[in-house]
Amino acid sequence: MRRWSKVVSSLLVVALLAGCGGSASQPGAAGPGDSAAGGATVTESNEVIVDGEVVATKELVAAAEQEGTVTIYTSQAASDEQMVMDAFMKAFPKISVQIVRQGGGKLYEKFATEFRAGQHEADVILFSDLALMEEVVKMGAVAEHIPPSDDKYAPEVKKQGIYYSVTMPTMYFIYNHELIKPEEAPKTWHDLLDPKWKGKIGMTPAGIGGTAWTLAYFHRKELGKEYWEKLAAQEPVQYTGGAGLAESVARGELPIGILPDVTDFQVRVKQGAPITAVFPTEGAPVVLYTIAVAKNAPHPNAARLLMNWYLSPAGQKAIANVRGGYSARDDLPEPEGKPAKSTVKLYVPNTEEIISFHDEWVEEWNQVFNYR
């Protein structure tokens, strides 16, 4: 079985930059009506346009360049975030990006501890767990900011002026088609309960982060607690992260893996790994990865520029090229290798419930699956 590893090739970086429309050297330097390198232009009203959409005013770009740096706290994979930030720095080369990456819970603890102590290090925060983003909002640790693309984001994927969904990973399952024939492969969540798959399914525990919790919520809410019990009886192998699980399925160590699409995208699309994605007919829950400007950010102008860019077509294409998740916007094309949104049943969780049920249901899940 061919060994598959996570993509770190320069080819992906080239594809990423191509998807963002090339590089822009200094949007703020162009005069009204002029084009900056890479397609960024400044209008007569001093609006900076990148990839056909306004991302900032000329004044904001100049102020951000004066600050010269921006720090993003993120729960996305560090290598993935680096490639996305490389595209941002290509567009705005006078601004360097510092990436602080930790898992959702640890990242929240770090940010919350620093904020309460008055040690403001983060400019931008990006959480994979909506409940954690809501917690920092309750703390008063998020600055109000409405990006130029605000009207492109539906009410269910944002809290206007506070946080916005920067990407929507989808929870589904994959199988190794060298181990399982397509005609014999499971097609639904209930198909995974077939006794022949006992001990052959990999997944991640509900409390590990926003993606796993969203799936657990969906199973409990839409399929019932008995589904948890039946899936637990299949003795699934618990992984600490989706990336390692995707690798295991690609290598043939397990035939089936339940995970977010952003963790198998690179091995599936970029390397042609022998894995096939299944969007179950009962629904594939989406996870809202949200982004916000930190209150008391050391570099507030660069923070707003970065958030604006991330939510614009340029940023959305960059993250789609790297991670493969759907955009929360409906006016942009799907990532390479992904079916159109209209052809799959995407499930957007109830925002209030997914937050309020979190602690109770994660504890119940741990008991049902005997996970400690």
Phi, psi and chi 1 to 4 in degrees:
 res  aa     phi    psi   chi1   chi2   chi3   chi4
   1 MET       -  126.7 -178.1   69.5   62.8      -
   2 ARG   -62.3  137.7  177.2 -179.4  173.5 -176.6
   3 ARG   -85.6  125.7  179.9  179.1  179.8   83.8
   4 TRP  -107.2  137.9  -61.0   93.4      -      -
   5 SER  -129.6  164.5   59.9      -      -      -
   6 LYS   -65.4  139.2 -169.7  167.9 -178.5   65.7
   7 VAL   -70.2  126.1  172.7      -      -      -
   8 VAL  -135.6   26.1  -69.1      -      -      -
   9 SER   -83.1  155.3   70.7      -      -      -
  10 SER   -67.6  -21.7   59.2      -      -      -
  11 LEU   -61.6  -37.0  -69.7  177.1      -      -
  12 LEU   -67.3  -39.0  179.5   53.9      -      -
  13 VAL   -63.3  -41.4  177.5      -      -      -
  14 VAL   -61.6  -44.6  171.1      -      -      -
  15 ALA   -63.4  -38.4      -      -      -      -
  16 LEU   -61.5  -48.7  167.1   60.9      -      -
  17 LEU   -67.1  -34.5  -64.0  177.4      -      -
  18 ALA   -64.5  -38.8      -      -      -      -
  19 GLY   -67.6  -20.7      -      -      -      -
  20 CYS   -93.5    4.8  -62.4      -      -      -
  21 GLY    85.8   23.0      -      -      -      -
  22 GLY    88.0 -160.8      -      -      -      -
  23 SER  -110.9  150.7   63.0      -      -      -
  24 ALA  -121.4  127.1      -      -      -      -
  25 SER   -80.6  -42.4   61.2      -      -      -
  26 GLN  -166.6   85.7 -171.3  179.9  -22.1      -
  27 PRO   -56.0  -37.2  -26.0   34.4      -      -
  28 GLY   -66.8  -17.3      -      -      -      -
  29 ALA   -81.9  -20.1      -      -      -      -
  30 ALA   -76.9  142.5      -      -      -      -
  31 GLY   -84.0  170.8      -      -      -      -
  32 PRO   -53.6  127.7  -26.8   36.1      -      -
  33 GLY    84.9  -10.3      -      -      -      -
  34 ASP   -86.3  159.7  -66.2  -22.5      -      -
  35 SER  -105.7  133.6  -66.2      -      -      -
  36 ALA   -88.1  164.7      -      -      -      -
  37 ALA   -58.3  140.1      -      -      -      -
  38 GLY    86.8    3.1      -      -      -      -
  39 GLY    99.8   -4.2      -      -      -      -
  40 ALA   -74.2  135.1      -      -      -      -
  41 THR  -130.2  158.9   61.1      -      -      -
  42 VAL  -117.4  123.9 -178.9      -      -      -
  43 THR   -80.2  175.5   68.6      -      -      -
  44 GLU   -60.5  -27.3  -67.9  -67.0  -24.1      -
  45 SER   -93.1   15.5   57.3      -      -      -
  46 ASN    67.2   28.9  -78.5  -21.6      -      -
  47 GLU   -91.2  133.9  -66.1  175.5  -38.9      -
  48 VAL   -91.5  122.8  177.4      -      -      -
  49 ILE  -111.5  128.1  -62.9  176.3      -      -
  50 VAL  -127.6  128.8  178.2      -      -      -
  51 ASP    54.5   40.1 -159.2    2.7      -      -
  52 GLY    82.6    4.7      -      -      -      -
  53 GLU  -137.8  144.8 -173.7  168.9  -68.6      -
  54 VAL   -66.4  130.4  173.8      -      -      -
  55 VAL  -114.0  -19.3  -62.0      -      -      -
  56 ALA  -173.9  174.6      -      -      -      -
  57 THR   -91.4  160.9   62.3      -      -      -
  58 LYS   -60.3  -34.5 -174.9  178.1  179.3 -178.5
  59 GLU   -67.4  -39.7  -70.4   73.5   20.8      -
  60 LEU   -65.6  -41.8  177.4   61.5      -      -
  61 VAL   -61.5  -43.6  172.7      -      -      -
  62 ALA   -62.9  -41.4      -      -      -      -
  63 ALA   -66.7  -38.6      -      -      -      -
  64 ALA   -66.3  -40.1      -      -      -      -
  65 GLU   -66.4  -32.4  -69.9  178.1  -19.2      -
  66 GLN   -65.1  -38.9 -175.0   66.1   31.3      -
  67 GLU   -68.4  -37.7  -68.1  169.8  -11.0      -
  68 GLY    81.8  -12.6      -      -      -      -
  69 THR  -153.3  160.3 -171.9      -      -      -
  70 VAL  -150.8  139.2   60.6      -      -      -
  71 THR  -112.4  126.7  -62.2      -      -      -
  72 ILE  -112.2  126.9 -178.8  170.2      -      -
  73 TYR   -93.0  121.7  -81.8   27.3      -      -
  74 THR  -137.5  147.6 -179.3      -      -      -
  75 SER  -103.4    6.2   54.9      -      -      -
  76 GLN   -77.7  160.8  -66.6 -167.0  136.9      -
  77 ALA   -55.5  134.9      -      -      -      -
  78 ALA   -59.3  -42.4      -      -      -      -
  79 SER   -65.6  -37.7   58.6      -      -      -
  80 ASP   -65.6  -48.1  -68.9   -4.4      -      -
  81 GLU   -60.9  -36.6 -164.2   72.4   80.4      -
  82 GLN   -62.4  -41.8 -175.8   63.4   61.3      -
  83 MET   -66.4  -37.7  -75.3 -172.9  -78.2      -
  84 VAL   -66.1  -43.2  177.6      -      -      -
  85 MET   -69.1  -27.8  -68.6  -59.7   95.9      -
  86 ASP   -61.0  -38.0  -75.5  -13.9      -      -
  87 ALA   -67.2  -39.7      -      -      -      -
  88 PHE   -62.8  -45.3  172.2   79.7      -      -
  89 MET   -69.2  -25.4  -70.9 -174.3  -74.5      -
  90 LYS   -67.7  -36.0 -161.1   74.3  172.8  178.8
  91 ALA   -76.9  -35.1      -      -      -      -
  92 PHE  -129.1   75.0  -58.1   99.3      -      -
  93 PRO   -66.7  -13.0   24.9  -35.7      -      -
  94 LYS   -84.7   -0.2  -69.5 -171.6  175.8 -177.4
  95 ILE  -120.7  120.4  -55.4  170.7      -      -
  96 SER   -95.3  147.7   62.8      -      -      -
  97 VAL  -112.5  127.6 -179.9      -      -      -
  98 GLN  -103.2  127.4  -52.9  -58.2  -42.3      -
  99 ILE  -107.3  125.7  -62.4  172.4      -      -
 100 VAL  -114.4  114.0  175.3      -      -      -
 101 ARG  -118.1  128.7 -167.5  -83.6  167.0 -171.3
 102 GLN  -147.9  164.4  -70.8 -174.4  -10.6      -
 103 GLY   -61.7  158.0      -      -      -      -
 104 GLY   -49.1  -53.6      -      -      -      -
 105 GLY   -63.1  -45.3      -      -      -      -
 106 LYS   -67.2  -36.8  -68.7 -177.1  178.3  179.4
 107 LEU   -65.6  -41.4 -172.4   69.0      -      -
 108 TYR   -61.2  -46.0  164.5   75.8      -      -
 109 GLU   -60.7  -41.8  -68.7  173.7    4.4      -
 110 LYS   -63.4  -50.0  174.4  178.1  173.7   59.6
 111 PHE   -64.5  -45.2  176.1   73.4      -      -
 112 ALA   -64.0  -42.9      -      -      -      -
 113 THR   -62.3  -44.5  -60.8      -      -      -
 114 GLU   -65.1  -42.0  -69.0  174.0  -10.4      -
 115 PHE   -63.6  -45.3 -178.1   79.4      -      -
 116 ARG   -65.0  -29.4  -67.1 -179.2  179.2  122.9
 117 ALA   -86.3   -1.2      -      -      -      -
 118 GLY    74.6   18.8      -      -      -      -
 119 GLN  -102.1   92.0  -60.5  172.9  -10.2      -
 120 HIS   -93.3  105.2  -55.2  -64.1      -      -
 121 GLU  -108.0  -35.2  -56.4  -69.2  -21.4      -
 122 ALA   -82.5  140.7      -      -      -      -
 123 ASP  -101.5  -41.7  -66.4  -55.9      -      -
 124 VAL  -129.6  140.4  175.7      -      -      -
 125 ILE  -121.6  139.9   50.7  177.1      -      -
 126 LEU  -135.4  109.0 -162.6  164.8      -      -
 127 PHE  -109.1  144.8  -75.4  116.0      -      -
 128 SER   -89.6   -9.6   61.3      -      -      -
 129 ASP  -114.1  111.8 -168.3  -34.3      -      -
 130 LEU   -61.1  -33.5 -174.5   57.8      -      -
 131 ALA   -61.4  -37.7      -      -      -      -
 132 LEU   -69.5  -38.3  -63.1  179.7      -      -
 133 MET   -63.5  -39.9 -179.4   61.2   82.8      -
 134 GLU   -63.8  -34.4  -80.6  -71.4  -21.1      -
 135 GLU   -64.1  -43.0  -75.2  -61.3  -45.1      -
 136 VAL   -71.7  -27.9  -60.5      -      -      -
 137 VAL   -65.5  -43.4  171.0      -      -      -
 138 LYS   -62.7  -31.6  -68.3  176.6 -176.5  176.7
 139 MET   -71.4  -12.7  -72.0  169.8   48.7      -
 140 GLY    76.8   27.3      -      -      -      -
 141 ALA  -100.1   10.2      -      -      -      -
 142 VAL  -118.0  133.7  173.4      -      -      -
 143 ALA   -86.1  144.7      -      -      -      -
 144 GLU   -73.9  135.8  -67.1 -174.0    9.0      -
 145 HIS  -161.7  127.1  175.6   58.8      -      -
 146 ILE  -108.1  112.3  -63.1  179.7      -      -
 147 PRO   -74.1  159.1   28.7  -35.7      -      -
 148 PRO   -57.5  -26.8  -24.3   34.3      -      -
 149 SER   -90.3   13.9   57.0      -      -      -
 150 ASP   -48.8  -44.1  171.9   75.9      -      -
 151 ASP   -72.3   -6.3   63.6  -10.4      -      -
 152 LYS   -86.5   -7.1  -56.3  -64.3 -175.9 -177.7
 153 TYR  -112.9  123.2  -70.4   82.3      -      -
 154 ALA   -67.2  156.1      -      -      -      -
 155 PRO   -55.2  -33.3  -27.2   35.9      -      -
 156 GLU   -75.5   -7.9   58.6  -93.5   26.4      -
 157 VAL  -116.0   19.3  -62.1      -      -      -
 158 LYS  -157.5  162.8   69.3 -178.3  178.9 -177.1
 159 LYS  -118.7  100.8  177.0  168.6  -78.2 -170.2
 160 GLN   -50.1  128.6 -171.5  176.3   40.2      -
 161 GLY    77.9    1.1      -      -      -      -
 162 ILE  -120.4  -66.7  -55.9  -63.3      -      -
 163 TYR  -140.9  158.1   60.4   71.7      -      -
 164 TYR  -139.2  150.6  -66.2   75.7      -      -
 165 SER   -76.4  117.4  175.1      -      -      -
 166 VAL   -86.0  -20.8   72.9      -      -      -
 167 THR  -164.2  158.5 -175.0      -      -      -
 168 MET  -126.3   80.4  -65.9 -161.7  -41.8      -
 169 PRO   -58.4  149.1  -24.1   35.1      -      -
 170 THR  -113.7  133.8  -53.8      -      -      -
 171 MET   -90.4  123.0  -66.5  -60.6  -64.7      -
 172 TYR  -152.8 -161.7   61.7  178.7      -      -
 173 PHE  -133.7  158.4   58.3   85.5      -      -
 174 ILE  -124.8  158.7   59.9  174.3      -      -
 175 TYR  -138.9  153.9   66.9   91.1      -      -
 176 ASN   -84.0  110.6 -174.0  -53.3      -      -
 177 HIS   -78.6    1.8   53.9 -115.5      -      -
 178 GLU   -88.2  -17.5  -68.6 -177.7   -9.5      -
 179 LEU  -102.1  -30.1  -60.0  178.3      -      -
 180 ILE  -124.6  126.8  -57.7  175.1      -      -
 181 LYS   -69.4  141.3  -63.3  178.1 -179.3  179.4
 182 PRO   -52.6  -38.6  -28.8   37.0      -      -
 183 GLU   -71.0  -16.8   61.4  -89.3   20.3      -
 184 GLU  -103.4   -3.6  -60.7  174.3   -7.1      -
 185 ALA   -74.5  149.5      -      -      -      -
 186 PRO   -66.4  146.4   24.1  -33.4      -      -
 187 LYS  -119.9  -15.0  -58.5  -64.2 -170.6  -60.7
 188 THR  -132.9  167.7   70.7      -      -      -
 189 TRP   -62.2  -37.5  -68.4  116.1      -      -
 190 HIS   -69.3  -27.4  -76.7   90.8      -      -
 191 ASP   -61.9  -27.6  -74.6  -11.0      -      -
 192 LEU   -67.5  -13.0  -64.1  179.9      -      -
 193 LEU   -85.8   -3.2  -54.6 -179.4      -      -
 194 ASP   -60.6  130.9 -170.1  -49.3      -      -
 195 PRO   -53.6  -24.7  -27.3   36.7      -      -
 196 LYS   -68.4  -14.6   68.0 -178.5  178.0 -178.6
 197 TRP   -98.3    6.5  -55.2  128.7      -      -
 198 LYS   -61.4  128.2 -173.3  172.8 -176.6  176.8
 199 GLY    76.0    5.1      -      -      -      -
 200 LYS  -116.4   12.8  -61.1  179.6  179.5  179.9
 201 ILE  -116.0  134.1  -58.7  170.3      -      -
 202 GLY  -108.8  146.4      -      -      -      -
 203 MET  -156.4  179.7   62.1 -174.8  -59.1      -
 204 THR  -120.2  145.4   51.9      -      -      -
 205 PRO   -66.1  148.2   20.9  -31.6      -      -
 206 ALA   -57.8  -34.3      -      -      -      -
 207 GLY   -86.9    3.2      -      -      -      -
 208 ILE   -76.6  -23.8 -159.6  169.0      -      -
 209 GLY   175.4 -178.8      -      -      -      -
 210 GLY   -64.1  -34.3      -      -      -      -
 211 THR   -68.4  -50.0   50.8      -      -      -
 212 ALA   -64.0  -38.6      -      -      -      -
 213 TRP   -65.9  -40.0  157.1 -122.7      -      -
 214 THR   -61.1  -40.2  -60.5      -      -      -
 215 LEU   -65.1  -45.1  177.2   66.6      -      -
 216 ALA   -60.3  -42.0      -      -      -      -
 217 TYR   -60.0  -46.4  165.9   86.3      -      -
 218 PHE   -60.1  -48.3  167.6   77.3      -      -
 219 HIS   -58.4  -45.9  -77.8  164.0      -      -
 220 ARG   -69.9  -45.2  170.2   69.3 -178.5  -87.6
 221 LYS   -69.8  -45.3  176.8   71.5  175.5  179.8
 222 GLU   -97.2  -30.3  -59.1  -59.5  -38.6      -
 223 LEU  -109.6  -13.2  -53.4 -177.6      -      -
 224 GLY    96.0  155.3      -      -      -      -
 225 LYS   -60.5  -29.7 -173.1  176.6  179.7 -180.0
 226 GLU   -62.1  -25.6   61.1  -87.1   17.1      -
 227 TYR   -67.1  -42.5 -175.8   82.9      -      -
 228 TRP   -52.9  -48.3  -81.0    3.8      -      -
 229 GLU   -63.0  -41.5  -63.9  167.3  -12.6      -
 230 LYS   -70.5  -37.7  -67.0  176.8 -179.9  178.5
 231 LEU   -68.5  -39.0 -176.2   60.0      -      -
 232 ALA   -61.8  -35.1      -      -      -      -
 233 ALA   -66.1  -16.5      -      -      -      -
 234 GLN   -79.4   -2.8  -69.4  -71.3   73.1      -
 235 GLU    53.4   56.6  -60.4  179.0    1.3      -
 236 PRO   -66.0  148.3   26.5  -36.0      -      -
 237 VAL   -82.9  125.4 -179.5      -      -      -
 238 GLN   -91.3  126.7  -59.6  -67.6  -18.9      -
 239 TYR  -109.3  153.1  -79.4   68.8      -      -
 240 THR   -84.4   -5.0   57.6      -      -      -
 241 GLY  -165.1  152.8      -      -      -      -
 242 GLY   -69.4  -31.0      -      -      -      -
 243 ALA   -63.2  -46.3      -      -      -      -
 244 GLY   -64.1  -34.9      -      -      -      -
 245 LEU   -66.8  -43.4  174.9   52.2      -      -
 246 ALA   -59.9  -40.8      -      -      -      -
 247 GLU   -62.9  -41.3  -66.6  -75.2  -13.5      -
 248 SER   -63.5  -41.4  -69.7      -      -      -
 249 VAL   -67.8  -41.1  176.5      -      -      -
 250 ALA   -61.8  -35.5      -      -      -      -
 251 ARG   -82.9   -8.8  -69.1 -166.3  -65.6  -99.4
 252 GLY    86.1   13.8      -      -      -      -
 253 GLU   -73.8  -29.4  -64.0  168.6   -4.1      -
 254 LEU  -136.9  143.6  -87.3  177.1      -      -
 255 PRO   -80.8  -25.0   26.2  -33.1      -      -
 256 ILE  -133.8  140.8  -58.9  170.9      -      -
 257 GLY  -138.0  132.6      -      -      -      -
 258 ILE   -99.4  119.0  -55.4  173.6      -      -
 259 LEU  -162.1  173.2   38.4   63.7      -      -
 260 PRO   -81.4  145.1   26.9  -32.4      -      -
 261 ASP   -60.6  -25.7   54.2    4.7      -      -
 262 VAL   -69.7  -16.2  -65.3      -      -      -
 263 THR   -93.5  -12.7   55.3      -      -      -
 264 ASP  -111.5   -3.3   84.0  -68.9      -      -
 265 PHE   -58.2  -46.3  173.5   73.9      -      -
 266 GLN   -68.2  -44.0  -67.6 -177.8    7.0      -
 267 VAL   -70.9  -28.6  -68.8      -      -      -
 268 ARG   -80.2  -49.8  176.1  164.7   53.8   85.8
 269 VAL   -90.3  -46.2  175.9      -      -      -
 270 LYS   -77.5  -28.8  -57.5  -61.2 -178.7 -179.1
 271 GLN  -111.6   -9.8  -72.9 -175.4  -50.7      -
 272 GLY    70.0   38.6      -      -      -      -
 273 ALA   -63.0  154.6      -      -      -      -
 274 PRO   -79.9   54.9   32.9  -38.1      -      -
 275 ILE  -127.4  144.7   54.6 -179.3      -      -
 276 THR  -119.6  135.2  -63.2      -      -      -
 277 ALA   -89.8  143.4      -      -      -      -
 278 VAL  -126.0  120.9  177.3      -      -      -
 279 PHE   -95.8  100.8  -70.3   83.1      -      -
 280 PRO   -56.9  144.8  -24.3   35.8      -      -
 281 THR   -67.6  -22.9   56.1      -      -      -
 282 GLU   -73.0  -17.1  -57.5   99.9  -34.7      -
 283 GLY   132.4  146.8      -      -      -      -
 284 ALA  -117.8  107.0      -      -      -      -
 285 PRO   -67.5  141.6   24.1  -32.8      -      -
 286 VAL  -104.2  149.6  -62.9      -      -      -
 287 VAL  -110.8  130.1 -174.1      -      -      -
 288 LEU   -91.0  102.3  -57.8 -177.5      -      -
 289 TYR   -80.7  117.8  -81.6   42.5      -      -
 290 THR  -110.8  150.0   50.6      -      -      -
 291 ILE  -125.8  145.1 -169.8  170.5      -      -
 292 ALA  -154.0  160.4      -      -      -      -
 293 VAL   -89.3  130.4  173.2      -      -      -
 294 ALA   -73.6  139.3      -      -      -      -
 295 LYS   -67.9  142.9 -168.7  172.8 -177.0  179.9
 296 ASN    63.4   29.6  -58.9  -39.5      -      -
 297 ALA   -58.7  133.8      -      -      -      -
 298 PRO   -62.1  -26.8  -21.0   32.9      -      -
 299 HIS  -129.6   71.9  -48.1   98.3      -      -
 300 PRO   -64.8  -33.6   24.6  -35.5      -      -
 301 ASN   -72.5  -43.7  -64.2  -64.6      -      -
 302 ALA   -64.6  -34.1      -      -      -      -
 303 ALA   -63.4  -45.3      -      -      -      -
 304 ARG   -67.3  -37.6  -74.1  169.7  170.2   77.9
 305 LEU   -64.8  -43.4  177.3   60.0      -      -
 306 LEU   -63.1  -44.0  175.8   56.7      -      -
 307 MET   -64.1  -42.5 -179.8  170.3  168.3      -
 308 ASN   -58.5  -46.6  -70.2   -3.6      -      -
 309 TRP   -64.8  -42.4  176.6   87.1      -      -
 310 TYR   -60.2  -33.7 -134.4  139.1      -      -
 311 LEU   -91.4   -3.7  -63.7  169.7      -      -
 312 SER   -86.4  169.9   74.1      -      -      -
 313 PRO   -54.5  -38.4  -30.0   38.0      -      -
 314 ALA   -61.5  -48.2      -      -      -      -
 315 GLY   -69.3  -39.0      -      -      -      -
 316 GLN   -66.2  -37.7  -69.7  -65.7  -76.6      -
 317 LYS   -69.4  -35.8  -69.1  175.0 -176.0  177.1
 318 ALA   -62.8  -49.0      -      -      -      -
 319 ILE   -70.2  -32.1 -168.5  170.3      -      -
 320 ALA   -66.4  -39.2      -      -      -      -
 321 ASN   -65.3  -32.4  -78.5  -20.2      -      -
 322 VAL   -86.2  -46.9  172.1      -      -      -
 323 ARG  -109.3  -22.0  -71.3  175.0   67.3   77.0
 324 GLY    82.4    4.7      -      -      -      -
 325 GLY   -76.9  157.6      -      -      -      -
 326 TYR   -68.3  149.0  -73.6  114.8      -      -
 327 SER   -80.7  149.4  171.3      -      -      -
 328 ALA   -74.4  -10.5      -      -      -      -
 329 ARG   -85.5  147.1  -64.3  175.7   55.2  149.2
 330 ASP  -100.5    1.7  -68.6  -33.1      -      -
 331 ASP  -102.9   11.3   62.0  -28.4      -      -
 332 LEU  -119.5  150.7  -61.2  176.8      -      -
 333 PRO   -69.1  155.9   25.9  -35.5      -      -
 334 GLU   -70.1  153.9  -80.9   76.3   21.3      -
 335 PRO   -62.1  158.0  -20.6   32.7      -      -
 336 GLU   -55.2  133.1  175.5 -170.5   -2.4      -
 337 GLY    84.0    1.8      -      -      -      -
 338 LYS  -106.5  140.6  -65.4  -66.4  -70.7  -66.9
 339 PRO   -69.5  157.1   26.4  -35.4      -      -
 340 ALA   -62.4  145.3      -      -      -      -
 341 LYS   -55.1  -34.6  -71.6 -178.4 -177.3  178.3
 342 SER   -68.6  -15.1   59.7      -      -      -
 343 THR   -98.2   -5.5   65.3      -      -      -
 344 VAL  -124.4  157.1  -63.2      -      -      -
 345 LYS   -94.7   95.7 -174.9  177.9 -179.1 -179.9
 346 LEU   -88.1  137.9  -63.1  179.0      -      -
 347 TYR  -114.1  115.3  176.3   86.2      -      -
 348 VAL   -97.0  115.4  179.2      -      -      -
 349 PRO   -63.6  156.2  -18.0   31.4      -      -
 350 ASN   -69.9  118.7  178.4  -76.5      -      -
 351 THR   -59.1  -45.6  -58.5      -      -      -
 352 GLU   -66.5  -41.1  -67.0 -177.4   -0.8      -
 353 GLU   -68.7  -41.7  -73.7 -172.3   -4.3      -
 354 ILE   -66.3  -21.9 -158.4  169.2      -      -
 355 ILE   -86.0  -48.3  -66.9  170.9      -      -
 356 SER   -71.2  -30.3   62.8      -      -      -
 357 PHE   -85.5   -9.0  -68.7  167.3      -      -
 358 HIS   -51.6  -62.4 -178.9  -85.0      -      -
 359 ASP   -63.1  -45.4  -66.9  -12.9      -      -
 360 GLU   -64.0  -46.0  177.3 -174.7   -7.0      -
 361 TRP   -75.9  -31.8  -79.0   12.2      -      -
 362 VAL   -64.1  -41.2  166.6      -      -      -
 363 GLU   -63.3  -41.9  179.9   58.3   30.3      -
 364 GLU   -63.2  -42.1  -74.7 -172.3   17.0      -
 365 TRP   -60.0  -44.8 -171.5   97.4      -      -
 366 ASN   -59.2  -37.5  -71.6  -19.4      -      -
 367 GLN   -70.0  -44.8  -67.2  175.3    4.1      -
 368 VAL   -62.6  -42.0  170.6      -      -      -
 369 PHE   -91.5    3.3  -76.8   79.7      -      -
 370 ASN    52.5   47.1 -166.2   28.9      -      -
 371 TYR  -105.4  129.3 -179.6   79.8      -      -
 372 ARG  -130.2      -  -65.2  -68.6 -178.1  -91.5
